[in-house]
């Protein structure tokens, strides 16, 4: 049974998606302060990634539990993020044009690790002499951000998908798609009311890859060097 700290969303097909939430001020103390880390909500079989779209794309995705429809293109690169707060920084807490609807997309861990196995940073692409057109996954390590957009020393992962990988992500690897826009707007309202200590965010922790060679390939840092958690407050 879901606890009171869970967010529950039901699509028109009555498919259920649960997102555990926790006070940001509590869980931030458990995260590494710096380094390149995948911070996400996940279980043994799946992981949640976030995307923000306009209403047309979001409604199709939630109703059909897959991506598609007249306004979604599998021919363009589509970016996913595992850090909820990086997504909030990017979409302005669901306030930016064509990013008013925030989706929590739960995909299989096997699919996620296939994405990482095919990911290239710009540096890795150059070192291997690959043309841009041959890369199906673009990986960027961007500064993570606090709820109030403060830039942090820790790096957050962003993955741009295209081609066959994007098609698999958007159709085959989807476990569930939930629209969490109302939750996002409620937390922004709390922030605007100068009550940052009360905001909740999805409960996230450091994700460890099963294959250490992929970790090394994408420059993932070990969490072992960050035994003493450091608090990152609000600006």
Helices and strands as residue ranges (DSSP letters): E 6-10, E 16-23, H 24-27, G 28-30, E 35-36, E 39-40, E 46-53, H 55-64, E 78-81, H 84-91, E 101-108, H 109-117, E 119-120, H 122-127, G 132-134, E 137-145, E 151-161, H 163-167, I 168-172, E 174-179, H 181-192, G 196-198, E 200-202, E 205-206, H 212-218, G 223-225
